[in-house]
Structures are given as structure tokens and as C-alpha cells.
Amino acid sequence: MTSDCRLYLITPPVLPANFEQILASALDAGDVAAVQLRLKDVPEAELLRVIEHLRPIAQSRDVAFLLNDNPALAVKSGCDGAHVGQTDMQAKQARKILGNLTLGVTCHNSRHLAMEASEAGADYVAFGAFFPTITKQPPQMAEIDTLKIWAETMEVPCVAIGGITAENCTPLVQAGAEFLAVSNAVWNHRQGATAGIKAMIDAIKGAA
């Protein structure tokens, strides 16, 4: 069985001073489908400045650049789309704001929430967390069966998120995840982000 699973990068909670160079090197290290800028409690002016610096790095490499939480700002700043959580904004409203841009929706461990998101026009649904994560505390852990049943029965792509590493990702790839969303496994890899990307891609290939 071959896998079409691809990497989906989420930025670190705090960006290091040289993050532009780190991101460019990471994206040059292997196939990445998307980068999500996820910065909490940052003023809009600061977010716009960060987007202005990072968006071209992704887009020039044909990598989608998505913004977390804020569809209106995603449109305003030239992003490729936005990702919203269950408490951020209704998917239907986000879809209206984004127009034809990409919309992703967090669905935790719920196929019901995923169905609602799909009906509202989501381009992908995200299930997780599948493993303990230091980046975000999920309301509940997700089950691999949720991902598997969705992948087998629905056309809208699914993203697996939460504590995913090169060491534990095999069941998620085999369950049918189209994308693995990773943060810590890449940015905090002991040999650097480039090695983190390569390790993840090798693990995805090995799981297929």
C-alpha cells in the first residue's frame, strides 16, 4: 500500500529570532503541504508583520500558508486560508469570509463535528490530539478509529494532530490520515528542524 500522507507544519508557540531562516531550511528539506502560523495573544499589527515575512517563504515553495483563528486577517494578509477551532468561529461563517481560500476545522475526536464542518464547506477536518502534546491541551484525546472510519467513508481530507513524532506516527498513516500536523517533532528535533522534517518524511514512507 502506498501512502499519500503529507506533512503539515505548525509554527512554534514562540518564534525564535532567526525563524525565517529556520523555516526556509525546513521547507527545503522535503515535501511539506502547508504551514500554519499559530501565535496566540499577539497584536494584529505584530501578526501582520510576521505574516509578511513568513508567507512568501512558504508560497514561493508552493507550500500553502494558513493562519490560525483569524479568517478575516488571513484574507487581508494574502494567506492561502485559515484554520479555526470549535471555540473560534463557526465554520459556516469562516467559509463566508474566506471565499475560495482553504478552510480547516478542529474536530477533536468527533466525527459528528467533522460532518458539520464538511457540510459548512471545510476543505479539511483535523482530529486530535492522538498523543500527549506540550503545544496545546486538548479537551480529550482522539482515537485512531475515529480517523480510520472518517478516512474510509468520507471524501473531505483529514489531518491528524497532537504529539505526533517520527516514532509514533505509523498507526496514523496506516489509518488513512492525509496529513500529519507536527510542531515540536520538527522545531525541537535534537539535530534541528531540517533533520526533523527528514525524520518525519522517512517515517511516513516507512509506514506506507
C-alpha positions in Angstrom: 0.0 0.0 0.0 1.3 3.4 -0.9 0.6 6.5 1.3 -0.3 9.9 0.0 0.2 11.3 3.6 2.0 14.6 3.7 3.4 16.9 6.4 1.5 19.9 7.7 3.8 22.2 9.8 2.5 24.3 12.7 4.8 27.1 13.8 6.3 27.0 17.3 4.3 28.9 20.1 7.1 31.4 20.3 9.2 32.2 17.1 12.9 32.4 17.6 14.7 35.4 16.2 16.1 33.6 13.2 12.8 31.7 12.4 12.8 32.9 8.7 16.0 31.0 8.0 14.9 28.0 10.0 11.6 27.8 8.1 13.2 28.2 4.7 15.7 25.4 5.5 12.9 23.1 6.9 10.8 23.6 3.8 13.8 22.9 1.5 14.4 19.6 3.4 11.5 17.7 1.9 7.8 17.7 0.9 5.6 19.9 3.1 2.0 20.6 2.2 1.2 23.5 4.4 2.5 25.8 7.2 0.0 27.1 9.8 1.0 30.2 11.6 -0.2 29.7 15.2 0.6 32.6 17.5 -1.7 33.2 20.5 -2.3 36.6 22.1 -0.3 38.6 19.6 -1.5 42.0 18.5 -2.7 42.2 14.9 0.0 44.6 13.8 2.6 42.1 15.0 0.8 39.2 13.3 0.7 41.1 10.0 4.5 41.8 10.3 5.2 38.1 10.9 2.9 37.0 8.0 4.6 39.5 5.7 8.0 37.8 6.5 6.9 34.2 6.5 4.2 33.9 3.9 6.5 34.4 0.9 8.9 31.8 2.2 6.1 29.2 2.1 4.3 30.4 -1.0 7.5 30.6 -3.1 8.0 26.9 -2.4 4.4 26.0 -3.4 3.5 25.4 0.3 0.1 26.7 1.5 0.4 29.3 4.2 -2.5 29.2 6.6 -3.4 31.4 9.6 -4.8 30.0 12.8 -8.0 31.5 14.3 -8.5 34.6 12.1 -10.1 34.1 8.6 -10.5 37.9 8.1 -6.8 38.6 8.7 -5.9 35.6 6.5 -7.8 37.2 3.6 -6.4 40.7 4.3 -2.8 39.5 4.5 -2.7 37.2 1.4 -2.6 33.9 3.2 -3.9 30.8 1.4 -6.5 30.1 4.1 -7.3 29.7 7.8 -7.8 27.1 10.4 -10.5 27.6 13.1 -11.2 25.7 16.3 -14.6 24.9 17.8 -14.5 27.9 20.0 -13.0 30.4 17.5 -15.7 30.8 14.9 -18.4 28.7 13.2 -17.2 27.0 10.1 -20.1 28.4 8.1 -19.1 32.0 9.0 -15.4 31.3 8.3 -16.3 29.8 4.9 -18.2 33.0 4.0 -15.2 35.2 5.0 -12.6 33.1 3.2 -14.4 32.7 -0.1 -12.4 30.2 -2.1 -9.5 30.1 0.3 -8.7 27.0 2.3 -10.7 26.3 5.5 -9.6 23.8 8.1 -11.6 23.0 11.2 -10.6 21.3 14.5 -12.9 18.4 15.3 -11.2 16.8 18.3 -12.4 13.2 18.4 -15.8 13.8 16.9 -17.0 12.5 13.5 -20.2 14.5 14.2 -18.3 17.8 14.4 -16.4 16.8 11.3 -19.6 16.1 9.4 -20.9 19.5 10.4 -17.6 21.2 9.3 -17.7 19.4 6.0 -21.3 20.5 5.4 -20.3 24.0 6.2 -17.6 23.9 3.5 -14.4 22.8 5.3 -11.6 21.8 3.0 -10.1 19.5 5.7 -11.0 18.4 9.2 -8.5 17.9 12.0 -8.7 15.1 14.5 -6.6 15.1 17.7 -4.7 15.1 19.9 -3.6 11.5 19.4 -0.7 11.7 21.8 0.2 13.9 24.8 1.4 17.3 23.5 3.2 20.2 25.0 1.8 22.7 22.5 -1.9 22.6 23.3 -4.0 20.9 25.9 -6.9 19.1 24.1 -10.3 18.7 25.7 -10.0 14.9 25.1 -7.6 12.5 23.4 -8.6 11.3 19.9 -8.9 7.6 18.9 -7.3 6.2 15.8 -10.6 4.5 14.9 -12.2 8.0 14.5 -9.6 8.8 11.9 -9.8 5.4 10.2 -13.6 5.4 9.8 -13.5 9.0 8.5 -10.8 8.3 6.0 -12.6 5.2 4.8 -16.0 6.7 4.4 -15.6 10.5 3.7 -14.0 12.4 0.9 -13.0 15.5 2.9 -9.3 15.1 3.8 -8.4 14.5 7.4 -5.4 15.9 9.4 -4.0 14.1 12.4 -2.6 16.4 15.1 -1.2 16.3 18.6 2.1 15.0 19.9 2.9 13.3 16.6 6.6 12.2 16.1 8.6 10.0 13.7 8.4 7.3 16.3 4.7 7.2 16.8 3.1 8.2 13.5 2.9 4.8 11.8 -0.7 3.9 13.0 -2.0 7.3 11.9 -0.5 7.0 8.4 -1.9 3.4 8.2 -5.3 4.6 9.4 -5.5 6.9 6.4 -4.5 10.4 7.6 -3.9 12.6 4.5 -1.8 15.0 6.6 0.2 14.8 9.8 0.3 18.1 11.7 3.5 18.5 13.6 5.3 21.2 15.5 7.5 20.0 18.4 8.8 17.0 16.5 10.3 19.3 13.9 11.3 22.6 15.6 12.7 20.9 18.7 14.4 18.0 17.0 17.7 17.4 18.6 19.6 17.8 15.2 17.5 20.8 14.1 14.4 21.4 12.0 15.8 20.1 8.8 16.6 16.7 10.4 13.1 16.8 11.9 11.5 17.2 8.5 13.6 14.3 7.1 12.8 12.1 10.0 9.1 12.7 9.7 9.1 12.1 5.9 11.1 8.9 6.3 8.7 7.7 8.9 5.7 8.4 6.7 7.3 6.5 3.8 8.2 3.6 6.1 4.7 3.4 7.4 3.1 3.0 4.0 
